[in-house]
């Protein structure tokens, strides 16, 4: 029977059916007026009747998953938000990330929840929405014969688009709580969005055949590729037609709002265009700028606008963005693979981020029989003389041996952990290695042995970026795409953080910004002292996972020193461990050997 009307009641959606009965669902249930619904067992089960099958409405989607971080496994639940607590957590993340921006068209969020008492209830969410009618790479992809039961077309022209636009569902948003970026939650959400779309999503009497996502962020964060989606090209954006479209809509604003013209059933594009036109009307009124002047500005290259004009208009522009698509059933998947071959599309996104180079160092780093003794001078005061007399302290006793006869070799591209108790010499050993790359470091002491390093190798040391520049500009003289990649992979993937300054960040965000500076440095070797010392165990594990992945991808050699290494060693997975136990004892482990020794140890 058909849904006649819809009303909202607190956290629920109440649908009145054509026989007068009521069906109560959650707030974002994928049903609306005019949809055909089958209700069973007193409302416990409900299905939308579509041309290509049934789409399950009740019970709501609920699935289990898990992530592993170090030696801990976190159980996850992915579901439609139903309770007041779930909706509250979802809206909090939505507001934090999008700051009140409106999502148009029908939408359904899926949230990822944790039952761990030490973690937030809601770790992230993904939202499905209606697809826009116009998407150039998708149109090219689908412009071929497709057959799957009642869903059939020979080409993707205007008539086909009107009839089958709802055979595509769009991932409109994917948000992960800032503290948990980089551990695979976005991938998990994308996979479950596809599972949900296969059985639950429906619009206009159609279940979807394909799922797509279009977003600028995908240039720098390849999580959808890892979840099985395929790059099919960049959208056109609206730069070439924004003046014409806005001029037409503003002249006919009342008729467009009433859907007398430009009516596009459930496609969302008119809502978006009307939103842009509404923004222009608001600018006219608030800034007292004429429509003619605003339309003239829309004819210009946005990159050449003044800061003032850019600030007025930047929300009106849609720049070209990458589009990724996946098939939701075997026939759609085979069609997609065939079209990718026929169109000679790349097998992966042509990344703007730095690419893998293989090991960057040409030769290894080697320490041969190195010993270091630090010396301190005795300052003469009345009280130090009393100490000397009472305890027999002499100048010779102020010499401290940190390590002796230390030998090991670091191969290009390896990750090395220097560990041991505080005062064991980790920082000093790092300084000695750094001195070979960057010159004298002011150490006072006597060193023996040799440290051999590759010539002309570039070193980067973990430290704060510029405190006065916006974060996106603070990582040094690097290309914009590389800076954005470094910020994203270090866990700073919030757009509003890119324009903040280092001193305006939280302590955890500051540490991630320092890691981003390392990643963006284009150095051959990264060095970090007191690594992750200020971070909690979960955050340090996430930081290590991301740093290791980047280092291996870029072929960088990494040497870190830490006393709290047990919090993150399983995520860092070092290739070599130098354990400084005492001034006269040290031991060198291969990474796997160290982890086995650690698992046997009761310490």
C-alpha positions, -999 to +999 in steps of 0.1 A: +000+000+000+011+036-006+025+061+020+001+090+020+016+114+045+047+117+068+051+135+101+079+135+126+074+127+163+105+134+185+131+109+172+106+089+150+090+092+116+053+084+114+039+073+081+001+072+074-007+046+048-035+047+023-056+023+045-054+047+074-030+027+095+002+042+109+038+029+106+064+042+130+100+041+119+132+059+129+137+095+118+158+088+087+138+059+074+141+056+036+104+060+029+084+090+017+050+100+003+040+080-027+063+050-019+047+015-019+053-004+013+046-039+025+041-043+063+043-077+080+039-090+116+023-059+130+049-035+118+080-054+129+089-060+093+084-034+065+097-033+029+095-007+001+082-023-030+105-013-059+105-021-096+136-042-091+128-059-058+121-052-022+141-028+000+141-036+037+129-007+059+123-026+092+142-040+111+168-013+107+204-020+096+227-034+123+261-051+116+292-059+136+328-052+128+361-046+146+394-027+144+427-037+159+451-012+174+483-027+188+473-056+210+438-044+215+407-052+195+378-028+195+343-042+187+322-020+166+285-017+157+274-001+125+237+009+125+211+034+116+207+059+146+176+051+165+179+062+201+181+097+214+217+092+225+227+079+191+210+108+173+227+133+197+261+118+190+255+119+153+244+155+153+274+165+175+298+151+149+278+166+121+279+200+136+316+198+145+326+188+110+301+207+088+293+237+110+256+238+101+259+232+063+227+217+049+226+183+031+199+183+004+176+155-007+167+122+010+194+110+033+201+081+057+231+081+081+248+051+094+268+055+126+297+035+139+294+028+177+318+014+203+309-003+235+343+003+250+339+024+282+370+044+274+359+054+239+332+078+228+298+061+220+298+074+184+331+072+165+319+083+131+291+082+105+285+080+068+255+094+050+238+081+019+218+106-003+201+109-036+225+113-066+227+145-086+213+143-121+244+157-136+278+141-131+300+140-162+323+110-154+293+089-143+274+098-175+304+087-196+307+055-176+271+045-179+267+054-216+266+018-227+242-011-227+232-023-192+208-051-184+198-063-149+162-075-148+138-046-151+166-021-151+178-017-187+192+010-209+212+012-241+227+046-235+228+072-207+210+101-225+184+125-211+155+101-211+175+074-194+188+098-168+153+109-160+141+073-156+171+058-139+189+085-119+178+068-087+196+036-098+227+054-083+230+062-046+255+088-034+278+088-004+273+124+006+294+125+038+319+104+057+330+117+090+353+101+116+359+116+151+391+136+149+409+114+176+404+082+156+415+092+121+439+068+103+428+034+118+405+024+089+371+035+102+363+054+070+370+022+050+347+003+073+319+029+069+322+028+031+319-010+030+288-009+052+273+019+032+275-004+002+259-033+021+231-010+033+225+003-002+221-032-016+192-042+006+178-011+022+181+021+001+153+030-023+141+062-040+113+066-065+106+029-066+141+019-074+168+000-055+203+012-065+226-006-089+257+016-083+271+036-054+292+067-060+311+094-041+324+128-053+347+148-030+378+169-032+392+151-001+395+119-021+426+134-039+445+131-006+428+103+014+424+071-007+400+053+018+373+047-008+397+029-031+407+006-002+370-001+002+367-013-034+355+018-052+369+028-086+380+062-099+360+072-130+371+108-136+367+144-124+334+163-124+331+195-145+321+217-116+300+247-123+326+274-132+316+274-169+279+279-162+275+293-127+268+328-141+242+316-165+225+293-140+224+319-113+211+345-136+182+323-148+173+311-113+174+346-098+151+360-125+127+331-120+133+325-083+096+323-072+087+298-099+118+277-092+110+276-055+074+264-063+089+237-086+069+252-116+102+251-136+134+230-133+114+203-115+138+173-110+122+146-090+143+135-060+176+144-077+186+172-053+203+194-079+175+220-080+177+222-042+214+229-044+211+255-072+183+272-053+205+272-022+232+289-042+207+315-055+195+321-019+230+327-008+234+353-036+202+370-026+214+372+010+247+387-001+229+413-021+208+423+009+235+422+036+264+437+016+242+460-005+258+447-036+239+447-069+229+415-086+246+427-118+279+431-099+277+397-083+269+380-117+298+398-132+321+385-105+309+350-113+323+353-148+358+357-135+384+331-126+377+325-088+415+323-082+418+359-094+392+374-071+401+397-043+400+383-008+368+403-002+350+390-033+363+354-028+349+355+008+315+366-006+313+340-034+334+309-025+303+289-014+287+294-048+315+276-068+318+239-074+353+230-085+361+198-104+362+169-080+371+132-084+343+107-086+345+070-075+319+043-083+313+007-072+287-018-085+262-031-059+255-064-075+275-089-097+261-075-130+267-039-120+302-049-109+310-067-142+296-037-162+318-013-142+350-034-148+342-037-185+336+000-189+368+009-171+387-013-196+368+002-226+374+038-215+410+031-206+405+046-171+434+044-147+434+014-123+438+038-093+434+075-088+463+096-103+473+109-070+483+145-062+501+131-031+537+121-030+543+087-047+564+058-036+601+062-044+616+030-030+643+035-002+655+071-004+689+065+012+715+052-012+736+034+015+731+023+051+738+041+083+763+023+105+777+027+140+810+009+148+821+004+184+807+037+196+811+048+232+802+081+248+811+097+281+796+130+291+816+154+313+804+181+337+826+207+353+824+211+391+811+245+401+827+258+433+803+271+459+802+269+496+776+242+495+793+221+468+825+222+489+805+208+518+791+181+495+827+173+483+839+170+519+810+150+532+807+125+503+841+126+487+829+139+453+857+146+428+857+160+393+864+125+379+830+114+394+812+139+372+820+120+340+790+098+330+793+069+305+761+066+286+769+036+264+799+017+253+810-004+223+777+001+205+775-013+170+745-016+146+735-009+110+704+008+097+694-003+062+677+022+038+640+024+044+641+008+079+623+020+110+645+020+141+634+022+177+659+034+204+644+023+237+654+019+273+649+037+306+652+074+311+689+085+312+701+055+292+714+078+264+687+076+238+685+114+232+723+117+231+726+089+206+700+106+184+720+138+186+752+120+176+735+106+145+719+140+137+753+157+141+766+136+111+739+151+089+736+186+102+769+196+119+781+200+156+754+199+182+772+212+212+776+179+231+802+181+259+819+148+262+843+123+246+831+100+219+848+069+205+841+048+174+827+058+141+793+068+127+790+064+089+761+081+070+752+084+033+765+116+017+741+144+008+712+127+027+685+151+040+675+149+076+643+161+092+638+163+130+604+162+147+596+197+159+569+224+158+560+241+125+556+279+122+534+292+150+522+323+131+512+309+097+480+290+089+487+253+093+484+246+056+512+271+050+533+262+080+550+229+069+577+245+048+583+252+011+563+222-002+535+219-029+500+225-017+489+189-025+518+175-005+510+197+025+474+187+025+483+150+021+507+153+051+480+169+073+454+143+063+475+112+069+487+126+102+451+128+114+444+165+108+416+161+082+393+188+094+390+217+069+388+243+096+421+231+111+439+238+079+435+275+084+443+276+121+477+283+136+498+258+155+494+277+188+456+275+184+456+236+183+451+212+212+481+193+225+472+162+205+466+182+174+500+199+178+517+166+179+500+155+147+510+188+131+547+181+140+543+146+124+528+163+093+558+185+091+581+154+090+559+138+063+559+170+042+597+176+045+608+155+015+637+143+038+655+110+034+655+103+071+631+113+099+643+115+135+621+119+166+631+121+202+607+114+231+584+099+205+547+100+215+557+108+251+528+133+255+501+111+239+477+086+254+481+050+243+453+050+218+464+082+201+501+071+201+491+039+184+472+058+157+501+082+151+525+053+148+503+034+124+501+065+101+537+074+104+548+038+095+525+036+066+538+070+052+574+061+058+571+028+040+551+044+012+577+071+007+608+050+013+620+071+043+643+058+070+630+066+105+648+066+139+628+073+170+637+073+207+611+066+234+608+054+270+571+046+267+575+024+237+552-004+250+522+019+242+529+018+205+555-007+195+530-031+179+518-003+156+552+011+149+565-024+140+602-014+139+626-032+117+654-028+142+653-021+180+683-008+199+677-015+236+700+006+258+698-012+291+727+004+311+760+022+303+777-011+300+750-032+284+729-029+253+712-053+229+703-051+192+671-069+181+654-074+147+618-061+150+601-096+149+626-109+175+620-080+198+582-085+196+586-122+204+608-114+234+583-088+245+554-114+244+575-138+266+585-111+290+565-105+322+579-070+326 
